[in-house]
Amino acid sequence: SHLIALAVLALGTLALSRWVAADRDRRARVTTPVAVMLLAAGIGFVVVDAAAGKSFRSIAPLQLCDAVVFIGAAALITRRQLLFELTYLWGCSGTLAALLTPDLYEDFPHFRFIFYFAQHGLIVVAAVLLAAGLGMRPRLSAPLRAIGWLNVYALFVGLVNVAFKTNFMYLRHKPGAATALDVFGPWPWYILASEGVALMLFALLMLPFMRALRTDRDREALRNSSAAPPAQSESD
């Protein structure tokens, strides 16, 4: 069921992005519904967990993927550059890792399985849709900006964890299920290792855009040189 869910998400993401990229008029018709579905999946996950009797201290939407739900929905609606960069870099690194190694004990058709893959899958859909479907590109400095905001958010979540004895973003200990964090050693080393891995993944995620970004930079340099007034000679 895990592999089937991943295959459905991959094929759906590719098909939707290509469909939107083929016709500019489809962009407005698609981005808002995807944003609504993303919010519905993220909020619905919390609601159904609460209805099942789980404590709000354990299901409050403070995990990184929860933050990307709201950032991604806002990026789809507003097309703001910073929101897109965070959605793309956070979504295609941390959220993708959560899809590959889910902290999940239930199997299909349990509601937690469905909401888990709907929430995390739609984050990746939003990230790829913004980049491949709408043609948005991160700036060259996006990885540093993304790691900076990641640490700001982690600091906030860490303070919440200390105050309420919670474990959001797994800052106090690793999840019970087997995840990618298991290869990074015990606390706090897995946090430090994750920081380096995150920056490396952000840099790798920039590779598909490097040629276009270099072209844009060269065009901007040529435009600036053409607009500059001619230098006066000493005789003038």
Salt bridges, closest charged atoms under 4 A:
ASP23 OD2 - ARG26 NE 3.61
ASP49 OD1 - ARG112 NE 2.80
GLU85 OE2 - ARG139 NE 2.78
GLU85 OE1 - ARG145 NH1 3.10
GLU106 OE1 - ARG112 NH1 3.24
ASP216 OD2 - ARG137 NH2 2.30
GLU220 OE1 - ARG223 NH1 2.45
